[in-house]
């Protein structure tokens, strides 16, 4: 039962860290170009000349 006193704050801390990482990624623009990576695989690269 005393392990819950350790695990609950640990889980809350990890959840808050994940949420902070998500908001940081939103702020720096990680999710701005969602279609670019999907279309990039369809573009054929020019071979060496």
N, C-alpha and C positions, 0 to 999 in steps of 0.2 A: 504494500500500500504506500510505503514511503517513496517508492520508485516513481509514482505518479507526480509527486512533488518536484521531481527532476524532469520527467518527460513532458509534462504539460508546458512549462515555461520554455523548454527547449524547442518544442514544436511551434509554439507561438513566435519565438525568436526566428526560427528558420522560415516560417511563413512570412514574417515581416521583411526579412532579408530578400526573399523571392519577390515580394511585391515592390520593394525599393528598386531591385534590379530591373523589373519590368518598367517602372516609371522612368528610370534612368535611360533605358533603351528607347522609350517613346520620346524622351526629351532630346536625345542626340540624333534622332532620325533613322533608327534602324529599320523602321517599318514604312518608310516613305515610298519606296519603289517595289511594290509587291509583284508587278507584272514583268519587270525587267529580267529577273532571274529565270522566270518561267519561259520567256521568249528567247533568252540568250542561248538556250540549248538547241533551238531550232535554226539558229544562224550558222551557216557554214563558214568556217575560217578559210582564208586564202592560204594555200600551201606555199612553201618556200619557192621563190622565183628561180 
